[in-house]
Amino acid sequence: MLISSNQAKAIRRKQADENLTSKQASENIGISQFTYRKIRKGAEVRPTVYQKVMEWLAEDY
């Protein structure tokens, strides 16, 4: 599944708002740092990774 540029922007914004390092953000989501770097740019990821990322984004809403 594709992480869109808008979703990538929201991911970067949430990381900044919570003052998280990339390592902390990836640990909170439950993915590797390598995968987190990919999603911050907007990339194709497995459906399981996509679901974890979207759930992490939706936690505060």
C-alpha positions as CSV (number, residue, x, y, z in Angstrom):
1,M,0.0,0.0,0.0
2,L,1.2,3.5,-0.7
3,I,1.9,6.1,1.9
4,S,0.7,9.3,0.2
5,S,2.6,12.6,0.5
6,N,-0.2,14.0,2.7
7,Q,0.1,11.0,5.0
8,A,3.9,11.3,5.1
9,K,3.5,15.0,6.0
10,A,1.1,14.0,8.9
11,I,3.5,11.4,10.1
12,R,6.4,13.9,10.2
13,R,4.1,16.5,11.9
14,K,3.0,14.1,14.6
15,Q,6.7,13.1,15.2
16,A,7.6,16.8,15.6
17,D,4.5,17.6,17.8
18,E,5.4,14.8,20.2
19,N,9.2,15.7,20.1
20,L,10.0,12.1,19.1
21,T,13.2,10.9,17.5
22,S,12.8,8.7,14.5
23,K,13.8,5.7,16.7
24,Q,11.1,6.6,19.3
25,A,8.5,7.1,16.6
26,S,9.3,3.8,14.9
27,E,9.2,2.0,18.3
28,N,5.8,3.6,19.1
29,I,4.5,2.4,15.8
30,G,6.1,-1.1,16.0
31,I,8.2,-0.9,12.9
32,S,11.9,-0.8,12.1
33,Q,13.8,2.5,11.8
34,F,14.5,1.6,8.1
35,T,10.7,1.2,7.4
36,Y,10.0,4.4,9.3
37,R,12.5,6.4,7.2
38,K,10.6,5.0,4.1
39,I,7.2,6.1,5.3
40,R,8.4,9.6,6.2
41,K,9.2,10.1,2.6
42,G,6.0,8.4,1.3
43,A,6.6,4.9,0.0
44,E,5.1,1.6,-0.8
45,V,4.7,-0.6,2.3
46,R,3.1,-3.9,3.3
47,P,-0.6,-3.7,4.3
48,T,0.4,-4.6,7.9
49,V,2.8,-1.7,8.1
50,Y,0.3,0.6,6.6
51,Q,-2.3,-0.4,9.2
52,K,0.1,0.2,12.1
53,V,1.0,3.6,10.8
54,M,-2.6,4.7,10.3
55,E,-3.6,3.5,13.8
56,W,-0.6,5.5,15.2
57,L,-1.8,8.6,13.4
58,A,-5.4,8.1,14.6
59,E,-4.5,7.6,18.3
60,D,-5.0,11.3,19.1
61,Y,-8.3,11.7,17.3
